[in-house]
C-alpha cells in the first residue's frame, strides 16, 4: 500500500486508496517533518493499518522538500506537486483528461492528459488559506448620520486569520 502525504503551508493531509474507498486524515503542525510523521501515524492508528504494510510514502507539497529518504522507517518518494494534482484529480474523477483546480494555501490549475501534465496557472497565496488571507472592511464616514460626526466612526472587519486574536470576537470602538 502507498500512502500519499501533502505537506502544505497550512495543513498536512495523508491519504490511502483502499478497496475503492478513500481514507484521509488532516493535521496542523508548523514543522513539516513532524506534520508528515503525525499524519502518517494518525492514518495508521485511525484506520487500523500496520506500518509495515505501507510500501512507501509519496510526499508532495512545500514541506516535502525537508523530508529525508524515510519517514517512520518507510521509504519516501517525492512527487512534483503539479504531477500529484493532475494524477490525483483525474483518478478521483475517473477521467482520462481534465483541467484540475487545487485550492489550498495557493491555487493551482493543472491540465492533465494521458500523455502530459502541465501547470496552466495559479496563485501562491502563502501562509494560509484564501479565506485566511481575505479581509472585508465595511465602514461609514459618519458616526452619527444626523450630526455628520467624524468621531467614533463605525468600522467592521470580517475574515482574515489575523482577526482571531484575543478580544476580536466582539465590538471594539475604533
C-alpha positions as CSV (number, residue, x, y, z in Angstrom):
1,X,0.0,0.0,0.0
2,X,1.2,3.5,-0.8
3,X,0.4,6.5,1.4
4,X,0.2,9.9,-0.1
5,X,1.1,12.9,2.0
6,X,0.7,16.5,1.0
7,X,2.6,18.8,3.3
8,X,1.1,22.2,2.6
9,X,1.6,25.6,4.1
10,X,-1.4,25.4,6.4
11,X,-2.3,21.7,6.9
12,X,-0.8,18.3,6.1
13,X,-3.1,15.6,4.5
14,X,-2.4,11.9,4.4
15,X,-4.5,9.6,2.2
16,X,-4.7,5.9,1.2
17,X,-6.9,4.5,-1.5
18,X,-8.1,1.1,-0.4
19,X,-10.8,-1.2,-1.9
20,X,-12.2,1.7,-3.9
21,X,-12.5,3.9,-0.8
22,X,-10.5,6.9,0.3
23,X,-9.2,7.2,3.9
24,X,-8.0,10.7,4.7
25,X,-6.6,12.5,7.8
26,X,-5.7,16.1,8.1
27,X,-3.4,17.6,10.8
28,X,-1.9,21.0,11.5
29,X,1.7,21.4,12.6
30,X,4.3,24.1,12.0
31,X,7.2,21.6,11.4
32,X,6.9,19.7,8.1
33,X,8.7,16.6,9.3
34,X,6.5,16.4,12.5
35,X,3.4,17.1,10.4
36,X,4.3,14.3,8.0
37,X,5.1,11.8,10.8
38,X,2.0,12.8,12.6
39,X,-0.3,12.4,9.6
40,X,1.2,9.0,8.8
41,X,0.9,7.9,12.4
42,X,-2.7,9.2,12.6
43,X,-3.6,7.4,9.4
44,X,-2.1,4.1,10.6
45,X,-3.8,4.5,14.0
46,X,-7.3,5.7,12.9
47,X,-7.7,3.0,10.2
48,X,-6.0,0.0,11.8
49,X,-3.2,-0.2,9.2
50,X,0.1,-1.8,10.1
51,X,3.0,0.5,9.4
52,X,4.9,-2.4,7.8
53,X,2.1,-2.7,5.2
54,X,3.0,0.8,3.9
55,X,5.2,0.1,0.9
56,X,6.2,3.7,0.6
57,X,5.2,7.3,1.3
58,X,4.6,9.5,-1.8
59,X,5.2,13.1,-0.5
60,X,4.4,16.3,-2.2
61,X,3.8,20.0,-1.2
62,X,6.1,22.7,0.0
63,X,7.1,20.9,3.2
64,X,8.1,17.7,1.4
65,X,11.5,19.2,0.4
66,X,12.8,18.8,4.0
67,X,11.9,15.1,4.3
68,X,14.7,12.6,4.2
69,X,14.7,9.2,2.4
70,X,12.5,7.6,5.0
71,X,9.6,8.5,7.4
72,X,8.9,6.3,10.4
73,X,11.1,3.7,8.7
74,X,9.1,3.7,5.4
75,X,10.8,4.9,2.2
76,X,9.8,8.3,0.9
77,X,9.3,9.1,-2.8
78,X,9.0,12.8,-3.6
79,X,6.4,13.7,-6.2
80,X,6.1,17.0,-8.1
81,X,3.1,18.8,-6.8
82,X,1.6,19.5,-10.2
83,X,2.0,15.8,-11.1
84,X,0.2,14.8,-7.9
85,X,-2.6,17.3,-8.6
86,X,-3.0,16.1,-12.2
87,X,-2.9,12.3,-11.4
88,X,-5.0,12.7,-8.3
89,X,-7.7,14.8,-9.9
90,X,-8.1,12.7,-13.0
91,X,-8.0,9.5,-10.9
92,X,-10.7,10.7,-8.4
93,X,-12.9,11.9,-11.2
94,X,-12.4,8.8,-13.3
95,X,-11.3,10.8,-16.3
96,X,-8.5,10.3,-18.9
97,X,-8.0,14.1,-19.1
98,X,-9.2,17.1,-17.1
99,X,-8.4,20.7,-16.1
100,X,-7.8,20.2,-12.3
101,X,-8.1,23.0,-9.9
102,X,-6.4,22.7,-6.5
103,X,-7.5,25.2,-3.8
104,X,-5.2,25.3,-0.7
105,X,-2.7,27.8,0.6
106,X,-2.3,28.7,-3.1
107,X,-4.4,27.8,-6.2
108,X,-3.0,25.6,-8.9
109,X,-4.7,24.9,-12.2
110,X,-3.3,21.8,-13.9
111,X,-4.0,20.4,-17.3
112,X,-3.8,16.6,-17.2
113,X,-4.0,14.1,-20.1
114,X,-2.7,10.6,-20.5
115,X,0.4,12.0,-22.1
116,X,1.2,15.2,-20.3
117,X,0.7,17.0,-17.1
118,X,1.2,20.8,-17.2
119,X,0.8,23.7,-14.8
120,X,-1.5,26.2,-16.5
121,X,-2.0,28.9,-14.0
122,X,-2.5,29.7,-10.3
123,X,-1.5,31.8,-7.4
124,X,0.7,31.3,-4.4
125,X,-1.2,33.0,-1.6
126,X,1.2,31.8,1.1
127,X,0.8,31.4,4.8
128,X,-2.8,30.3,5.0
129,X,-6.0,29.6,3.0
130,X,-7.7,32.0,0.7
131,X,-10.2,32.7,3.4
132,X,-7.4,33.3,6.0
133,X,-6.0,35.9,3.7
134,X,-9.2,37.7,2.9
135,X,-10.3,40.8,4.8
136,X,-13.6,42.6,4.2
137,X,-13.7,46.2,5.5
138,X,-17.0,48.0,6.0
139,X,-17.3,51.5,7.3
140,X,-19.4,54.6,7.3
141,X,-17.9,58.1,7.1
142,X,-20.2,59.4,9.8
143,X,-20.5,58.2,13.4
144,X,-23.9,59.9,13.7
145,X,-25.8,60.4,10.4
146,X,-27.9,63.2,11.8
147,X,-25.0,65.3,13.0
148,X,-22.4,64.1,10.4
149,X,-20.0,63.4,13.2
150,X,-16.5,62.2,12.4
151,X,-15.7,60.8,15.9
152,X,-16.0,57.1,16.7
153,X,-16.8,56.1,13.1
154,X,-18.1,52.5,12.8
155,X,-15.7,50.1,11.2
156,X,-16.4,46.4,10.7
157,X,-13.7,43.9,9.8
158,X,-14.7,40.4,8.6
159,X,-12.5,37.4,7.8
160,X,-8.8,37.1,7.9
161,X,-6.7,34.9,10.3
162,X,-5.2,38.0,11.8
163,X,-8.5,38.9,13.4
164,X,-8.7,35.8,15.5
165,X,-6.7,37.3,18.3
166,X,-7.9,37.9,21.9
167,X,-10.8,40.4,22.0
168,X,-11.6,40.4,18.3
169,X,-14.7,38.4,18.7
170,X,-16.8,41.4,19.9
171,X,-17.3,45.1,19.2
172,X,-14.3,47.4,19.6
173,X,-14.6,51.1,19.5
174,X,-12.2,52.4,16.8
